[in-house]
Amino acid sequence: MRLHPVDPSDDFTLRDSDAVAEDAPTGKKLKRKTRKRLAKIGKLQHRLYADGRYALLVVLQGRDASGKDGTIQTVFSACNPQGCIVTSFKEPTPLERRHDFLWRVHQQVPPAGMIGIFNRSHYEDVLVARVREQVPKKEWQRRFDQINDFERMLAQNRVVVLKFFLHVSRSEQRRRLLKRVEDPERNWKFRMRDLDDRRMWDGYNDAYRDALRHCSTQYAPWYLVPADDKRVRDYLISGVIAKTLKSLDLTFPETDPNLLLDAEQMLSV
């Protein structure tokens, strides 16, 4: 059970059945395997920080209650917080609206040595802006090429981009939204706008499919994550991140041997 990058030529659908992974291991086995992957991510993040040549940008998109917050909390739990930057993109401010749609996003791209996590992202401008008809069709269509150019530029500057779409079924989203309404400790996360977006389910389906098709590239791939089961979601995403970090062949910087020798002599006194 593993994730593969979205193939732009694949005429995939976002059916409810796609939100459930086939042949998933049992709960205990899955939890044990995920723990190992998280420990590996923690060690590799330490190397990424020390190496200082690359940055990793993880983009999380999904419907309301798809599990973006939970993914961040679990998948990066073994990482040193000093090496991670989490950015949550809300509705643009008046100042941000006066700039191009990528202006506020570029400012949050992680520097070398860091992991940046986007909770929602620049893709809101081809999703929400499209479905809610905030911009003309000609404009949001043009943004696909602009996003690809932006992500290509990041990749050419050693920012490794991984994008995950957390796909939940309609019934699972309903269950999670009801839990927010009924649980006093979760009430604060509920918004009436969540129900408005739910009524536009089919429109968002079309928008998500187009975004994944147009913007899944070799240098910034999209991964479609079956997210009805949180354990499966975390296992699959952590696998891609661990494999990607390992592929960078990260190393610790070499220290001048004379400096180490001097230090040992001074500390021996």
Buried (B, 14 or more C-beta within 10 A) or exposed (E): BEBEBBEEEEEEEBEBEBBBBEEBBEEEEBEEBBBEBBBBBBBBBBBBBEBEEBBBBBBBBBBBBBBBBBBBEBBBBBBEEEBBBBBBBEEBEEEBEEEEBBBBBEEBBBEBBBBBBBBBBBBBBBBBBBBEEEBEEEBBBEBBEBBBEBBBEBBEEEBBBBBBBBBBBEEBBEEBBEEBEEEEEBEEBBEEEBEEBBEBEEBBBEBBBBBBBBBBBEBBBBBBBBBBBEBBBBBBBBBBBBBBBBEBEBEEEEEEEEEEEEEEEEEEE
